[in-house]
Amino acid sequence: MKNGLQLALIRMDEIPAPGPFLSAGELEKLATLKIEKRRHDWLGGRYAAKTLIKEILAPTTDLAAIEISYDSFGRPVWNDRLLSITHSGPFCAAACGPAETKFLGIDLEKAETRASAWYEDYFHKSELTSHNQELATRLWTQKEALLKALGLGLKADLLDINLSGDKPGFSRTALARYIELGSPAFALRTLTPEPGYYLSVVCEKKSYTSD
């Protein structure tokens, strides 16, 4: 993608057996994951991230030797590179920004029928005027990508982000973390890898600009 941001999108059925691409420590981690979906999703995210790193940063390094760790905010990193990982349905994806990128997040979701409470609990009335599942899913992925870039995940309410204006607005926990990170300028873009799926990407504006 543009200006140094790299994105890998892989189908889950392309993931090989874990032995060749996981380190000994990662194999131990995998053994602790007892729920099959959790194991499958974790493997997909690791494989997408490692193949991306190998392609752009470490072409001579075996996948098993690429160790993904976490920064102080719980965001995945490899050496000095911030990463972001997501998975949904048949897809897993990973993103990596240029060196020194400190604000990066991606999220992938499928548009599907939701209960009325989902729309009411996670979106401001100014963001949605109807229960439009395509628009709501797009907004959901944008909010989740921003929360990942903030290193918050489930620690913040999706209502801490308001996407009804010209640019995302933060409040409460999200605002405090955004300020803590230095209030970086960023760009937000949403892709559709397949009809009904939305993949949102947020990254520092100095390293990424939208069309």
C-alpha positions, -999 to 999 in steps of 0.1 A, spaced: 0 0 0 10 37 0 39 53 17 55 23 34 24 7 50 24 -30 42 -7 -53 45 -10 -91 41 -44 -107 36 -44 -145 37 -72 -171 36 -74 -194 66 -73 -224 43 -38 -214 32 -23 -217 67 2 -246 69 7 -270 98 20 -249 128 53 -268 134 73 -252 105 64 -215 113 60 -213 151 89 -210 175 92 -233 205 76 -207 228 48 -201 203 41 -238 202 38 -238 240 14 -209 237 -7 -227 211 -9 -257 235 -26 -235 261 -54 -225 237 -81 -251 242 -109 -236 222 -105 -246 185 -117 -213 171 -93 -194 193 -65 -217 182 -74 -212 145 -77 -175 148 -44 -171 167 -26 -193 142 -40 -173 113 -29 -140 128 6 -153 135 10 -167 101 -1 -135 84 22 -114 105 52 -136 100 48 -140 63 45 -102 60 76 -96 81 96 -122 61 85 -106 28 94 -70 36 119 -71 65 136 -104 69 137 -124 36 165 -147 48 149 -155 82 129 -187 88 93 -180 99 99 -200 131 128 -176 140 106 -145 138 94 -138 173 64 -115 177 62 -98 211 42 -69 226 49 -33 235 40 -17 268 4 -11 255 -1 -47 245 3 -41 208 21 -67 187 57 -57 176 86 -73 158 119 -56 168 111 -19 164 82 -24 141 46 -20 153 22 -46 139 -15 -51 139 -34 -84 134 -70 -93 127 -91 -122 115 -127 -129 105 -144 -157 87 -121 -172 60 -95 -143 63 -66 -133 85 -46 -101 80 -16 -83 93 -2 -48 88 32 -33 94 42 4 91 75 20 84 101 23 112 91 46 140 53 42 133 36 44 167 0 44 157 -13 15 137 -44 -7 138 -65 -29 115 -98 -48 119 -118 -71 97 -154 -80 101 -183 -95 81 -215 -76 77 -244 -97 91 -277 -95 108 -274 -81 144 -297 -76 173 -311 -41 177 -291 -37 210 -259 -40 190 -266 -8 171 -278 10 203 -249 -1 225 -219 7 202 -229 36 180 -238 72 187 -271 83 172 -252 108 151 -233 80 135 -262 59 124 -297 69 114 -309 33 107 -299 -3 113 -279 -5 81 -257 -35 87 -232 -27 59 -226 9 72 -226 -3 108 -200 -30 101 -178 -5 83 -180 19 113 -174 -10 137 -141 -20 120 -130 16 120 -136 19 157 -119 -14 164 -89 -4 143 -86 28 162 -88 10 196 -61 -13 185 -39 16 174 -45 31 209 -35 -2 225 -69 -4 243 -89 -32 227 -117 -41 251 -104 -17 278 -124 11 262 -160 15 252 -167 19 214 -187 49 224 -154 66 233 -150 70 196 -174 91 175 -171 89 137 -199 112 128 -177 142 121 -151 150 95 -125 132 116 -128 107 144 -135 122 178 -121 106 211 -135 109 246 -128 94 280 -104 64 280 -97 67 243 -89 104 245 -66 99 275 -46 73 256 -45 93 224 -30 122 243 -6 98 261 6 87 226 13 123 216 -20 129 197 -5 117 164 -20 127 130 -35 97 113 -54 85 83 -82 59 82 -92 38 52 -116 10 47 -112 -18 21 -136 -45 9 -115 -77 3 -147 -96 -6 -183 -85 -8 -197 -82 27 -163 -80 44 -148 -47 56 -111 -42 65 -103 -9 81 -67 4 84 -55 33 105 -19 45 106 1 77 113 -5 102 86 32 108 81 35 73 68 1 67 52 -24 88 33 -58 77 20 -70 82 -15 
